[in-house]
Structure formats: structure tokens, C-alpha cells
């Protein structure tokens, strides 16, 4: 947590990180991952599968106005409440939705991390 705070307190690091994250989305670098999430599906039940992208985009958007770790965690907590917890109708539905979210969230962050590491090395040192 200390490392994250140190990075977020450095404006130039945050600017480079934000630029890299925006580039990942604008360059269509996540096409393979987006297909796994069925990003352009119209069915409301299946649309929930792009929840992970919504959460990531909300965090990236918040980086423009705040780099306070508490604000970022609050945003993520609010998104989880909205997209995962509230829509669950039962304990079993919650378990399934939460585990599905965590699996896809980890996949998304791993993919973004790999893309940033390979294509955006300026942000890493």
C-alpha cells in the first residue's frame, strides 16, 4: 500500500500511467480480452459481463481528479456494490457473480499489466 501511495503522489507517474491506460483502450489492445467479456452484447444479463471494464474505466477516470488511494478504493467499492452485490438475488447468486467478477477482473488486470509492460515501458521506469 505504501508503494501505491508513493506512485499516486507523483504527478508525472500518474500522468504517464493515465496516458498508458488510455492508449491501451484506444489502440484496441484489449480486443481479445473484450471478446472474452462480450463487450458489445445487448442482452442485459450478458451486458453485466463487461462490469470489469466499467470498473476499470471508472478508476482511470477518477485518476484525472484524485490520486488519493481512499478515493480510488471508495470508487471501486461503490462499483462493486452497484454491479455485483445489489444485482444478486440470493446468496448463491452472489457467490457466483462475485467469483465470476474476481476471475474476470484478475484476467483484465493481468492483460492490462502485460500490455503496459510490453508496449508502454516508459511508464515503468
N, CA, C and O atoms as CSV, one atom per row, in Angstrom:
chain,resi,resn,atom,element,x,y,z
A,1,UNK,N,N,0.823,-1.189,0.000
A,1,UNK,CA,C,0.000,0.000,0.000
A,1,UNK,C,C,0.870,1.256,0.000
A,1,UNK,O,O,0.524,2.256,-0.629
A,2,UNK,N,N,1.995,1.202,0.705
A,2,UNK,CA,C,2.909,2.356,0.727
A,2,UNK,C,C,3.442,2.650,-0.673
A,2,UNK,O,O,3.558,3.811,-1.066
A,3,UNK,N,N,3.765,1.597,-1.424
A,3,UNK,CA,C,4.285,1.766,-2.778
A,3,UNK,C,C,3.242,2.413,-3.672
A,3,UNK,O,O,3.561,3.307,-4.455
A,4,UNK,N,N,2.011,1.972,-3.560
A,4,UNK,CA,C,0.925,2.540,-4.365
A,4,UNK,C,C,0.745,4.012,-4.013
A,4,UNK,O,O,0.600,4.851,-4.902
A,5,UNK,N,N,0.754,4.323,-2.737
A,5,UNK,CA,C,0.612,5.732,-2.317
A,5,UNK,C,C,1.746,6.585,-2.879
A,5,UNK,O,O,1.517,7.697,-3.356
A,6,UNK,N,N,2.971,6.060,-2.820
A,6,UNK,CA,C,4.125,6.818,-3.333
A,6,UNK,C,C,3.968,7.080,-4.834
A,6,UNK,O,O,4.241,8.183,-5.306
A,7,UNK,N,N,3.530,6.071,-5.575
A,7,UNK,CA,C,3.326,6.244,-7.014
A,7,UNK,C,C,2.216,7.248,-7.302
A,7,UNK,O,O,2.358,8.103,-8.177
A,8,UNK,N,N,1.120,7.144,-6.571
A,8,UNK,CA,C,-0.016,8.027,-6.805
A,8,UNK,C,C,0.262,9.468,-6.383
A,8,UNK,O,O,-0.407,10.389,-6.852
A,9,UNK,N,N,1.232,9.669,-5.512
A,9,UNK,CA,C,1.589,11.023,-5.089
A,9,UNK,C,C,2.527,11.715,-6.069
A,9,UNK,O,O,2.804,12.906,-5.930
A,10,UNK,N,N,3.015,10.975,-7.058
A,10,UNK,CA,C,3.913,11.537,-8.059
A,10,UNK,C,C,3.100,11.878,-9.312
A,10,UNK,O,O,2.704,10.986,-10.062
A,11,UNK,N,N,2.856,13.163,-9.529
A,11,UNK,CA,C,2.002,13.597,-10.644
A,11,UNK,C,C,2.493,13.116,-11.999
A,11,UNK,O,O,1.684,12.725,-12.840
A,12,UNK,N,N,3.800,13.136,-12.228
A,12,UNK,CA,C,4.299,12.711,-13.539
A,12,UNK,C,C,4.078,11.212,-13.747
A,12,UNK,O,O,3.794,10.776,-14.863
A,13,UNK,N,N,4.207,10.425,-12.682
A,13,UNK,CA,C,3.946,8.989,-12.789
A,13,UNK,C,C,2.483,8.735,-13.101
A,13,UNK,O,O,2.163,7.894,-13.942
A,14,UNK,N,N,1.593,9.452,-12.433
A,14,UNK,CA,C,0.154,9.288,-12.661
A,14,UNK,C,C,-0.199,9.702,-14.087
A,14,UNK,O,O,-1.010,9.044,-14.739
A,15,UNK,N,N,0.398,10.776,-14.572
A,15,UNK,CA,C,0.141,11.239,-15.943
A,15,UNK,C,C,0.563,10.189,-16.952
A,15,UNK,O,O,-0.172,9.906,-17.898
A,16,UNK,N,N,1.748,9.605,-16.760
A,16,UNK,CA,C,2.234,8.561,-17.670
A,16,UNK,C,C,1.340,7.322,-17.578
A,16,UNK,O,O,1.007,6.717,-18.597
A,17,UNK,N,N,0.955,6.950,-16.360
A,17,UNK,CA,C,0.075,5.795,-16.169
A,17,UNK,C,C,-1.268,6.016,-16.855
A,17,UNK,O,O,-1.759,5.139,-17.566
A,18,UNK,N,N,-1.859,7.183,-16.642
A,18,UNK,CA,C,-3.148,7.501,-17.276
A,18,UNK,C,C,-3.031,7.455,-18.793
A,18,UNK,O,O,-3.898,6.899,-19.468
A,19,UNK,N,N,-1.964,8.037,-19.332
A,19,UNK,CA,C,-1.762,8.032,-20.784
A,19,UNK,C,C,-1.620,6.606,-21.304
A,19,UNK,O,O,-2.175,6.261,-22.348
A,20,UNK,N,N,-0.883,5.789,-20.580
A,20,UNK,CA,C,-0.719,4.394,-20.979
A,20,UNK,C,C,-2.031,3.629,-20.947
A,20,UNK,O,O,-2.327,2.856,-21.858
A,21,UNK,N,N,-2.815,3.842,-19.905
A,21,UNK,CA,C,-4.105,3.160,-19.785
A,21,UNK,C,C,-5.076,3.612,-20.873
A,21,UNK,O,O,-5.788,2.793,-21.453
A,22,UNK,N,N,-5.104,4.906,-21.148
A,22,UNK,CA,C,-5.965,5.398,-22.231
A,22,UNK,C,C,-5.526,4.818,-23.570
A,22,UNK,O,O,-6.363,4.468,-24.402
A,23,UNK,N,N,-4.219,4.716,-23.780
A,23,UNK,CA,C,-3.702,4.155,-25.029
A,23,UNK,C,C,-4.084,2.687,-25.177
A,23,UNK,O,O,-4.404,2.233,-26.276
A,24,UNK,N,N,-4.051,1.952,-24.080
A,24,UNK,CA,C,-4.428,0.537,-24.126
A,24,UNK,C,C,-5.848,0.395,-24.655
A,24,UNK,O,O,-6.129,-0.488,-25.466
A,25,UNK,N,N,-6.748,1.270,-24.190
A,25,UNK,CA,C,-8.135,1.202,-24.637
A,25,UNK,C,C,-8.311,1.747,-26.053
A,25,UNK,O,O,-9.048,1.172,-26.853
A,26,UNK,N,N,-7.642,2.844,-26.361
A,26,UNK,CA,C,-7.849,3.450,-27.675
A,26,UNK,C,C,-7.177,2.674,-28.798
A,26,UNK,O,O,-7.634,2.738,-29.939
A,27,UNK,N,N,-6.113,1.949,-28.509
A,27,UNK,CA,C,-5.409,1.174,-29.537
A,27,UNK,C,C,-6.053,-0.189,-29.782
A,27,UNK,O,O,-5.555,-0.987,-30.577
A,28,UNK,N,N,-7.133,-0.438,-29.112
A,28,UNK,CA,C,-7.812,-1.732,-29.241
A,28,UNK,C,C,-6.905,-2.886,-28.810
A,28,UNK,O,O,-7.045,-4.006,-29.300
A,29,UNK,N,N,-5.985,-2.611,-27.901
A,29,UNK,CA,C,-5.063,-3.640,-27.410
A,29,UNK,C,C,-5.781,-4.737,-26.644
A,29,UNK,O,O,-5.260,-5.842,-26.496
A,30,UNK,N,N,-6.956,-4.439,-26.165
A,30,UNK,CA,C,-7.694,-5.405,-25.352
A,30,UNK,C,C,-8.727,-6.182,-26.154
A,30,UNK,O,O,-9.611,-6.802,-25.562
A,31,UNK,N,N,-8.645,-6.169,-27.474
A,31,UNK,CA,C,-9.657,-6.833,-28.300
A,31,UNK,C,C,-9.900,-8.280,-27.904
A,31,UNK,O,O,-11.049,-8.705,-27.785
A,32,UNK,N,N,-8.838,-9.036,-27.699
A,32,UNK,CA,C,-9.004,-10.447,-27.337
A,32,UNK,C,C,-9.720,-10.556,-26.001
A,32,UNK,O,O,-10.632,-11.368,-25.848
A,33,UNK,N,N,-9.317,-9.749,-25.044
A,33,UNK,CA,C,-9.954,-9.783,-23.732
A,33,UNK,C,C,-11.389,-9.295,-23.818
A,33,UNK,O,O,-12.266,-9.859,-23.163
A,34,UNK,N,N,-11.651,-8.260,-24.610
A,34,UNK,CA,C,-13.020,-7.760,-24.755
A,34,UNK,C,C,-13.932,-8.850,-25.302
A,34,UNK,O,O,-15.086,-8.959,-24.889
A,35,UNK,N,N,-13.422,-9.653,-26.225
A,35,UNK,CA,C,-14.231,-10.743,-26.760
A,35,UNK,C,C,-14.600,-11.730,-25.660
A,35,UNK,O,O,-15.704,-12.274,-25.655
A,36,UNK,N,N,-13.687,-11.960,-24.740
A,36,UNK,CA,C,-13.991,-12.859,-23.626
A,36,UNK,C,C,-15.096,-12.292,-22.753
A,36,UNK,O,O,-15.876,-13.040,-22.165
A,37,UNK,N,N,-15.162,-10.969,-22.667
A,37,UNK,CA,C,-16.145,-10.315,-21.826
A,37,UNK,C,C,-17.424,-9.981,-22.585
A,37,UNK,O,O,-18.373,-9.473,-21.987
A,38,UNK,N,N,-17.471,-10.249,-23.867
A,38,UNK,CA,C,-18.636,-9.950,-24.704
A,38,UNK,C,C,-19.038,-8.487,-24.532
A,38,UNK,O,O,-20.172,-8.183,-24.163
A,39,UNK,N,N,-18.100,-7.591,-24.802
A,39,UNK,CA,C,-18.259,-6.162,-24.538
A,39,UNK,C,C,-19.441,-5.525,-25.245
A,39,UNK,O,O,-20.025,-4.591,-24.696
A,40,UNK,N,N,-19.828,-5.977,-26.431
A,40,UNK,CA,C,-20.869,-5.275,-27.187
A,40,UNK,C,C,-22.205,-6.032,-27.216
A,40,UNK,O,O,-22.997,-5.879,-28.147
A,41,UNK,N,N,-22.434,-6.828,-26.210
A,41,UNK,CA,C,-23.662,-7.612,-26.153
A,41,UNK,C,C,-24.819,-6.724,-25.706
A,41,UNK,O,O,-24.652,-5.891,-24.816
A,42,UNK,N,N,-25.979,-6.895,-26.311
A,42,UNK,CA,C,-27.148,-6.058,-25.984
A,42,UNK,C,C,-28.012,-6.660,-24.864
A,42,UNK,O,O,-28.707,-5.924,-24.164
A,43,UNK,N,N,-27.977,-7.973,-24.689
A,43,UNK,CA,C,-28.771,-8.641,-23.675
A,43,UNK,C,C,-28.346,-8.141,-22.282
A,43,UNK,O,O,-27.169,-8.246,-21.938
A,44,UNK,N,N,-29.276,-7.599,-21.468
A,44,UNK,CA,C,-28.914,-7.047,-20.157
A,44,UNK,C,C,-28.186,-8.031,-19.250
A,44,UNK,O,O,-27.271,-7.635,-18.528
A,45,UNK,N,N,-28.571,-9.301,-19.272
A,45,UNK,CA,C,-27.882,-10.274,-18.423
A,45,UNK,C,C,-26.437,-10.437,-18.863
A,45,UNK,O,O,-25.534,-10.518,-18.030
A,46,UNK,N,N,-26.222,-10.484,-20.160
A,46,UNK,CA,C,-24.867,-10.649,-20.660
A,46,UNK,C,C,-24.077,-9.347,-20.594
A,46,UNK,O,O,-22.847,-9.375,-20.548
A,47,UNK,N,N,-24.765,-8.203,-20.590
A,47,UNK,CA,C,-24.091,-6.915,-20.514
A,47,UNK,C,C,-23.342,-6.785,-19.189
A,47,UNK,O,O,-22.346,-6.066,-19.106
A,48,UNK,N,N,-23.821,-7.482,-18.149
A,48,UNK,CA,C,-23.147,-7.438,-16.857
A,48,UNK,C,C,-21.719,-7.963,-16.967
A,48,UNK,O,O,-20.880,-7.671,-16.114
A,49,UNK,N,N,-21.447,-8.722,-17.995
A,49,UNK,CA,C,-20.122,-9.298,-18.136
A,49,UNK,C,C,-19.062,-8.247,-18.422
A,49,UNK,O,O,-17.875,-8.524,-18.256
A,50,UNK,N,N,-19.450,-7.054,-18.846
A,50,UNK,CA,C,-18.450,-6.014,-19.055
A,50,UNK,C,C,-18.326,-5.114,-17.829
A,50,UNK,O,O,-17.793,-4.008,-17.921
A,51,UNK,N,N,-18.804,-5.570,-16.712
A,51,UNK,CA,C,-18.704,-4.862,-15.450
A,51,UNK,C,C,-17.256,-4.531,-15.131
A,51,UNK,O,O,-16.961,-3.447,-14.630
A,52,UNK,N,N,-16.363,-5.449,-15.415
A,52,UNK,CA,C,-14.955,-5.255,-15.111
A,52,UNK,C,C,-14.392,-4.066,-15.878
A,52,UNK,O,O,-13.603,-3.292,-15.335
A,53,UNK,N,N,-14.796,-3.915,-17.146
A,53,UNK,CA,C,-14.349,-2.770,-17.939
A,53,UNK,C,C,-14.909,-1.471,-17.363
A,53,UNK,O,O,-14.213,-0.457,-17.311
A,54,UNK,N,N,-16.166,-1.509,-16.933
A,54,UNK,CA,C,-16.770,-0.311,-16.343
A,54,UNK,C,C,-15.993,0.101,-15.095
A,54,UNK,O,O,-15.689,1.280,-14.913
A,55,UNK,N,N,-15.676,-0.856,-14.244
A,55,UNK,CA,C,-14.939,-0.550,-13.021
A,55,UNK,C,C,-13.559,0.015,-13.338
A,55,UNK,O,O,-13.132,0.991,-12.720
A,56,UNK,N,N,-12.865,-0.586,-14.291
A,56,UNK,CA,C,-11.538,-0.098,-14.646
A,56,UNK,C,C,-11.613,1.302,-15.253
A,56,UNK,O,O,-10.807,2.170,-14.919
A,57,UNK,N,N,-12.571,1.519,-16.135
A,57,UNK,CA,C,-12.717,2.842,-16.746
A,57,UNK,C,C,-13.083,3.892,-15.694
A,57,UNK,O,O,-12.623,5.031,-15.778
A,58,UNK,N,N,-13.899,3.528,-14.712
A,58,UNK,CA,C,-14.233,4.459,-13.634
A,58,UNK,C,C,-12.990,4.824,-12.820
A,58,UNK,O,O,-12.803,5.985,-12.456
A,59,UNK,N,N,-12.148,3.838,-12.537
A,59,UNK,CA,C,-10.915,4.108,-11.792
A,59,UNK,C,C,-9.977,4.999,-12.602
A,59,UNK,O,O,-9.375,5.928,-12.063
A,60,UNK,N,N,-9.856,4.718,-13.886
A,60,UNK,CA,C,-8.995,5.534,-14.749
A,60,UNK,C,C,-9.521,6.964,-14.806
A,60,UNK,O,O,-8.750,7.922,-14.743
A,61,UNK,N,N,-10.818,7.097,-14.923
A,61,UNK,CA,C,-11.436,8.422,-14.963
A,61,UNK,C,C,-11.174,9.180,-13.671
A,61,UNK,O,O,-10.897,10.379,-13.701
A,62,UNK,N,N,-11.258,8.500,-12.549
A,62,UNK,CA,C,-11.036,9.138,-11.256
A,62,UNK,C,C,-9.588,9.601,-11.106
A,62,UNK,O,O,-9.322,10.572,-10.397
A,63,UNK,N,N,-8.650,8.916,-11.764
A,63,UNK,CA,C,-7.241,9.317,-11.687
A,63,UNK,C,C,-7.013,10.735,-12.214
A,63,UNK,O,O,-5.996,11.356,-11.907
A,64,UNK,N,N,-7.948,11.239,-12.999
A,64,UNK,CA,C,-7.831,12.603,-13.519
A,64,UNK,C,C,-8.029,13.629,-12.414
A,64,UNK,O,O,-7.377,14.673,-12.403
A,65,UNK,N,N,-8.933,13.330,-11.485
A,65,UNK,CA,C,-9.255,14.314,-10.454
A,65,UNK,C,C,-8.677,13.985,-9.079
A,65,UNK,O,O,-8.521,14.880,-8.248
A,66,UNK,N,N,-8.360,12.722,-8.831
A,66,UNK,CA,C,-7.872,12.357,-7.499
A,66,UNK,C,C,-6.910,11.189,-7.578
A,66,UNK,O,O,-7.123,10.226,-8.315
A,67,UNK,N,N,-5.840,11.301,-6.795
A,67,UNK,CA,C,-4.923,10.174,-6.690
A,67,UNK,C,C,-4.871,9.663,-5.258
A,67,UNK,O,O,-3.955,8.937,-4.873
A,68,UNK,N,N,-5.861,10.053,-4.487
A,68,UNK,CA,C,-5.949,9.583,-3.106
A,68,UNK,C,C,-6.431,8.134,-3.125
A,68,UNK,O,O,-7.492,7.831,-3.671
A,69,UNK,N,N,-5.650,7.251,-2.530
A,69,UNK,CA,C,-5.977,5.817,-2.537
A,69,UNK,C,C,-7.353,5.571,-1.930
A,69,UNK,O,O,-8.054,4.645,-2.339
A,70,UNK,N,N,-7.746,6.395,-0.956
A,70,UNK,CA,C,-9.068,6.230,-0.333
A,70,UNK,C,C,-10.183,6.515,-1.335
A,70,UNK,O,O,-11.207,5.831,-1.339
A,71,UNK,N,N,-9.984,7.527,-2.189
A,71,UNK,CA,C,-10.981,7.843,-3.214
A,71,UNK,C,C,-11.089,6.706,-4.230
A,71,UNK,O,O,-12.185,6.328,-4.644
A,72,UNK,N,N,-9.932,6.168,-4.625
A,72,UNK,CA,C,-9.933,5.071,-5.598
A,72,UNK,C,C,-10.618,3.833,-5.028
A,72,UNK,O,O,-11.400,3.177,-5.715
A,73,UNK,N,N,-10.322,3.518,-3.771
A,73,UNK,CA,C,-10.959,2.362,-3.133
A,73,UNK,C,C,-12.453,2.580,-2.942
A,73,UNK,O,O,-13.246,1.649,-3.083
A,74,UNK,N,N,-12.833,3.806,-2.624
A,74,UNK,CA,C,-14.248,4.131,-2.466
A,74,UNK,C,C,-14.986,3.972,-3.798
A,74,UNK,O,O,-16.097,3.442,-3.836
A,75,UNK,N,N,-14.378,4.424,-4.868
A,75,UNK,CA,C,-14.970,4.281,-6.207
A,75,UNK,C,C,-15.152,2.803,-6.545
A,75,UNK,O,O,-16.207,2.392,-7.027
A,76,UNK,N,N,-14.118,2.015,-6.287
A,76,UNK,CA,C,-14.182,0.589,-6.595
A,76,UNK,C,C,-15.233,-0.099,-5.723
A,76,UNK,O,O,-15.979,-0.954,-6.200
A,77,UNK,N,N,-15.284,0.273,-4.462
A,77,UNK,CA,C,-16.284,-0.290,-3.553
A,77,UNK,C,C,-17.696,0.043,-4.024
A,77,UNK,O,O,-18.579,-0.815,-4.011
A,78,UNK,N,N,-17.905,1.277,-4.433
A,78,UNK,CA,C,-19.209,1.701,-4.946
A,78,UNK,C,C,-19.586,0.911,-6.206
A,78,UNK,O,O,-20.729,0.481,-6.358
A,79,UNK,N,N,-18.618,0.729,-7.102
A,79,UNK,CA,C,-18.881,-0.059,-8.316
A,79,UNK,C,C,-19.226,-1.502,-7.981
A,79,UNK,O,O,-20.122,-2.085,-8.592
A,80,UNK,N,N,-18.526,-2.077,-7.019
A,80,UNK,CA,C,-18.843,-3.455,-6.612
A,80,UNK,C,C,-20.251,-3.535,-6.046
A,80,UNK,O,O,-20.994,-4.473,-6.334
A,81,UNK,N,N,-20.610,-2.551,-5.245
A,81,UNK,CA,C,-21.965,-2.515,-4.684
A,81,UNK,C,C,-22.998,-2.451,-5.806
A,81,UNK,O,O,-23.995,-3.172,-5.779
A,82,UNK,N,N,-22.757,-1.585,-6.792
A,82,UNK,CA,C,-23.699,-1.364,-7.888
A,82,UNK,C,C,-23.769,-2.541,-8.844
A,82,UNK,O,O,-24.859,-2.946,-9.249
A,83,UNK,N,N,-22.616,-3.096,-9.212
A,83,UNK,CA,C,-22.569,-4.095,-10.283
A,83,UNK,C,C,-22.561,-5.548,-9.813
A,83,UNK,O,O,-22.913,-6.444,-10.580
A,84,UNK,N,N,-22.167,-5.793,-8.566
A,84,UNK,CA,C,-22.040,-7.187,-8.113
A,84,UNK,C,C,-22.971,-7.496,-6.950
A,84,UNK,O,O,-23.700,-8.487,-6.994
A,85,UNK,N,N,-22.959,-6.676,-5.923
A,85,UNK,CA,C,-23.699,-7.003,-4.707
A,85,UNK,C,C,-25.207,-6.780,-4.868
A,85,UNK,O,O,-25.996,-7.689,-4.613
A,86,UNK,N,N,-25.609,-5.578,-5.289
A,86,UNK,CA,C,-27.041,-5.278,-5.417
A,86,UNK,C,C,-27.775,-6.184,-6.403
A,86,UNK,O,O,-28.890,-6.613,-6.109
A,87,UNK,N,N,-27.189,-6.492,-7.567
A,87,UNK,CA,C,-27.926,-7.327,-8.529
A,87,UNK,C,C,-28.134,-8.780,-8.084
A,87,UNK,O,O,-28.941,-9.496,-8.678
A,88,UNK,N,N,-27.421,-9.218,-7.054
A,88,UNK,CA,C,-27.528,-10.610,-6.603
A,88,UNK,C,C,-28.831,-10.811,-5.847
A,88,UNK,O,O,-29.139,-10.089,-4.899
A,89,UNK,N,N,-29.584,-11.803,-6.285
A,89,UNK,CA,C,-30.895,-12.060,-5.684
A,89,UNK,C,C,-30.844,-13.058,-4.525
A,89,UNK,O,O,-31.778,-13.138,-3.727
A,90,UNK,N,N,-29.769,-13.803,-4.437
A,90,UNK,CA,C,-29.649,-14.791,-3.368
A,90,UNK,C,C,-28.176,-14.961,-3.010
A,90,UNK,O,O,-27.290,-14.436,-3.684
A,91,UNK,N,N,-27.942,-15.694,-1.953
A,91,UNK,CA,C,-26.559,-15.943,-1.518
A,91,UNK,C,C,-25.793,-16.701,-2.597
A,91,UNK,O,O,-24.633,-16.395,-2.874
A,92,UNK,N,N,-26.440,-17.680,-3.199
A,92,UNK,CA,C,-25.792,-18.459,-4.265
A,92,UNK,C,C,-25.511,-17.600,-5.494
A,92,UNK,O,O,-24.452,-17.712,-6.110
A,93,UNK,N,N,-26.473,-16.737,-5.845
A,93,UNK,CA,C,-26.274,-15.842,-6.995
A,93,UNK,C,C,-25.115,-14.888,-6.711
A,93,UNK,O,O,-24.310,-14.593,-7.594
A,94,UNK,N,N,-25.042,-14.413,-5.472
A,94,UNK,CA,C,-23.945,-13.519,-5.102
A,94,UNK,C,C,-22.601,-14.232,-5.223
A,94,UNK,O,O,-21.653,-13.687,-5.786
A,95,UNK,N,N,-22.524,-15.445,-4.693
A,95,UNK,CA,C,-21.266,-16.202,-4.769
A,95,UNK,C,C,-20.822,-16.397,-6.209
A,95,UNK,O,O,-19.647,-16.231,-6.536
A,96,UNK,N,N,-21.773,-16.749,-7.065
A,96,UNK,CA,C,-21.436,-16.961,-8.469
A,96,UNK,C,C,-21.007,-15.657,-9.123
A,96,UNK,O,O,-19.997,-15.616,-9.825
A,97,UNK,N,N,-21.770,-14.589,-8.898
A,97,UNK,CA,C,-21.455,-13.308,-9.519
A,97,UNK,C,C,-20.123,-12.762,-8.996
A,97,UNK,O,O,-19.326,-12.228,-9.768
A,98,UNK,N,N,-19.885,-12.892,-7.704
A,98,UNK,CA,C,-18.641,-12.391,-7.119
A,98,UNK,C,C,-17.437,-13.170,-7.629
A,98,UNK,O,O,-16.412,-12.573,-7.957
A,99,UNK,N,N,-17.543,-14.489,-7.701
A,99,UNK,CA,C,-16.410,-15.283,-8.189
A,99,UNK,C,C,-16.172,-15.031,-9.677
A,99,UNK,O,O,-15.028,-15.003,-10.130
A,100,UNK,N,N,-17.247,-14.849,-10.430
A,100,UNK,CA,C,-17.120,-14.534,-11.859
A,100,UNK,C,C,-16.430,-13.185,-12.035
A,100,UNK,O,O,-15.538,-13.037,-12.871
A,101,UNK,N,N,-16.854,-12.197,-11.236
A,101,UNK,CA,C,-16.238,-10.873,-11.306
A,101,UNK,C,C,-14.747,-10.959,-10.978
A,101,UNK,O,O,-13.922,-10.414,-11.711
A,102,UNK,N,N,-14.399,-11.633,-9.893
A,102,UNK,CA,C,-12.995,-11.709,-9.470
A,102,UNK,C,C,-12.132,-12.390,-10.528
A,102,UNK,O,O,-11.020,-11.941,-10.804
A,103,UNK,N,N,-12.629,-13.453,-11.110
A,103,UNK,CA,C,-11.878,-14.146,-12.150
A,103,UNK,C,C,-11.627,-13.217,-13.343
A,103,UNK,O,O,-10.500,-13.111,-13.826
A,104,UNK,N,N,-12.674,-12.553,-13.808
A,104,UNK,CA,C,-12.542,-11.665,-14.964
A,104,UNK,C,C,-11.746,-10.409,-14.633
A,104,UNK,O,O,-10.989,-9.918,-15.471
A,105,UNK,N,N,-11.907,-9.882,-13.421
A,105,UNK,CA,C,-11.158,-8.703,-13.004
A,105,UNK,C,C,-9.656,-9.021,-13.012
A,105,UNK,O,O,-8.847,-8.236,-13.507
A,106,UNK,N,N,-9.301,-10.179,-12.456
A,106,UNK,CA,C,-7.890,-10.590,-12.446
A,106,UNK,C,C,-7.358,-10.786,-13.858
A,106,UNK,O,O,-6.230,-10.392,-14.154
A,107,UNK,N,N,-8.156,-11.391,-14.728
A,107,UNK,CA,C,-7.754,-11.574,-16.123
A,107,UNK,C,C,-7.549,-10.222,-16.803
A,107,UNK,O,O,-6.560,-10.017,-17.506
A,108,UNK,N,N,-8.483,-9.308,-16.591
A,108,UNK,CA,C,-8.385,-7.980,-17.199
A,108,UNK,C,C,-7.144,-7.248,-16.712
A,108,UNK,O,O,-6.386,-6.712,-17.521
A,109,UNK,N,N,-6.925,-7.217,-15.402
A,109,UNK,CA,C,-5.762,-6.510,-14.867
A,109,UNK,C,C,-4.457,-7.159,-15.308
A,109,UNK,O,O,-3.475,-6.461,-15.562
A,110,UNK,N,N,-4.434,-8.478,-15.401
A,110,UNK,CA,C,-3.232,-9.162,-15.906
A,110,UNK,C,C,-2.955,-8.775,-17.349
A,110,UNK,O,O,-1.811,-8.519,-17.723
A,111,UNK,N,N,-3.997,-8.734,-18.147
A,111,UNK,CA,C,-3.847,-8.370,-19.559
A,111,UNK,C,C,-3.383,-6.927,-19.701
A,111,UNK,O,O,-2.480,-6.637,-20.486
A,112,UNK,N,N,-3.997,-6.024,-18.947
A,112,UNK,CA,C,-3.602,-4.611,-18.993
A,112,UNK,C,C,-2.149,-4.474,-18.543
A,112,UNK,O,O,-1.376,-3.743,-19.161
A,113,UNK,N,N,-1.779,-5.163,-17.484
A,113,UNK,CA,C,-0.402,-5.115,-16.993
A,113,UNK,C,C,0.596,-5.609,-18.031
A,113,UNK,O,O,1.658,-5.011,-18.207
A,114,UNK,N,N,0.261,-6.691,-18.714
A,114,UNK,CA,C,1.150,-7.220,-19.761
A,114,UNK,C,C,1.295,-6.229,-20.906
A,114,UNK,O,O,2.399,-5.986,-21.392
A,115,UNK,N,N,0.174,-5.659,-21.332
A,115,UNK,CA,C,0.208,-4.696,-22.446
A,115,UNK,C,C,1.037,-3.473,-22.056
A,115,UNK,O,O,1.862,-3.004,-22.840
A,116,UNK,N,N,0.819,-2.964,-20.859
A,116,UNK,CA,C,1.580,-1.803,-20.404
A,116,UNK,C,C,3.065,-2.129,-20.310
A,116,UNK,O,O,3.909,-1.314,-20.682
A,117,UNK,N,N,3.379,-3.306,-19.820
A,117,UNK,CA,C,4.776,-3.702,-19.670
A,117,UNK,C,C,5.464,-3.838,-21.028
A,117,UNK,O,O,6.602,-3.400,-21.198
A,118,UNK,N,N,4.782,-4.437,-21.980
A,118,UNK,CA,C,5.374,-4.679,-23.295
A,118,UNK,C,C,5.379,-3.426,-24.169
A,118,UNK,O,O,6.392,-3.109,-24.793
A,119,UNK,N,N,4.260,-2.718,-24.217
A,119,UNK,CA,C,4.108,-1.603,-25.158
A,119,UNK,C,C,4.337,-0.225,-24.566
A,119,UNK,O,O,4.568,0.728,-25.310
A,120,UNK,N,N,4.283,-0.097,-23.293
A,120,UNK,CA,C,4.361,1.221,-22.655
A,120,UNK,C,C,5.454,1.241,-21.588
A,120,UNK,O,O,5.201,1.654,-20.456
A,121,UNK,N,N,6.637,0.811,-21.927
A,121,UNK,CA,C,7.711,0.683,-20.949
A,121,UNK,C,C,8.125,2.005,-20.316
A,121,UNK,O,O,8.721,2.011,-19.239
A,122,UNK,N,N,7.811,3.150,-20.980
A,122,UNK,CA,C,8.156,4.451,-20.422
A,122,UNK,C,C,7.479,4.686,-19.073
A,122,UNK,O,O,7.967,5.468,-18.258
A,123,UNK,N,N,6.379,4.020,-18.845
A,123,UNK,CA,C,5.669,4.154,-17.577
A,123,UNK,C,C,6.242,3.318,-16.465
A,123,UNK,O,O,5.767,3.375,-15.331
A,124,UNK,N,N,7.266,2.536,-16.779
A,124,UNK,CA,C,7.834,1.641,-15.772
A,124,UNK,C,C,9.283,1.948,-15.449
A,124,UNK,O,O,10.043,1.047,-15.093
A,125,UNK,N,N,9.675,3.205,-15.567
A,125,UNK,CA,C,10.983,3.473,-15.070
A,125,UNK,C,C,11.858,4.346,-15.823
A,125,UNK,O,O,12.992,4.590,-15.411
